[in-house]
Amino acid sequence: MQHGFMARPDHRKPDELRPLLCSWDVAPNALASILLKSGNTQVICSVSVEETVPKWMQQQKVPGGWLTCEYSMLPYSTNVRKSRELSKGKPDGRTQEIQRLIGRSLRVAIDLSALGPRSLWIDCDVLAADGGTRTTAITGSYLALKLAIERLIKAKIIARSPLLSPIAATSVGIVGEKALLDLCYLEDKEAGVDMNLVMDDEGRFVEIQASGEEATFSPEELDKLLKLGKYGIEQIFKFQRRAWVQRPK
């Protein structure tokens, strides 16, 4: 065992992802949907279409379409019941930040001008939360979005695919002085540095969220985390390609 590094709760290597599994079309009324499992974290990602665009686009005469996201943690997604945010009147700050992140990330993957005057809604519902819900949501949402686009083309609603580049996401962090890939909840809770990465399949960063949790980190540690995250996302792209072959035809 390396100095300062305790065994991971699920006995993974420092650079090992949690197992990824997916099930297609779990939401029958959605245009496309997927249940993505990342270890014990489970997120349903669904896509719905509306034949309209937001009022601000209509008022400003912005051409093309729109894509947006809503994210929620279901009451039974954690060990202690989590109240529905509807009972509070509005989403809390964390929820708003996550759904904006997912929306920004997915908009990078699509040419909105080629979508036509319609909106795609990405809904991400967390069934079980064990860390990495936002990164799991982004990875799963891209697959659901790709299937939704394929179905829109088959239905002749759009003429060509507006998809640009695949995207995927993962987390990295420093726990006990050791850089770890794809943190579970217990690791995330103990992390001195926590980072979420979103990338496209050409190795370009879409978004980086990093912070020291009452700690600082050096440029060398930052570089190590970025390289570790990039390695993990490369493995996730391989999973996405395998999963796509198994999609409903």
Beta strands, then each sheet from edge to edge (+ up, - down):
strand 1: 20-24
strand 2: 32-38
strand 3: 41-50
strand 4: 66-73
strand 5: 119-128
strand 6: 167-175
strand 7: 178-181
strand 8: 193-200
strand 9: 205-212
sheet 1: 1+ 2- 3+ 5- 4-
sheet 2: 7+ 6- 8+ 9-
end
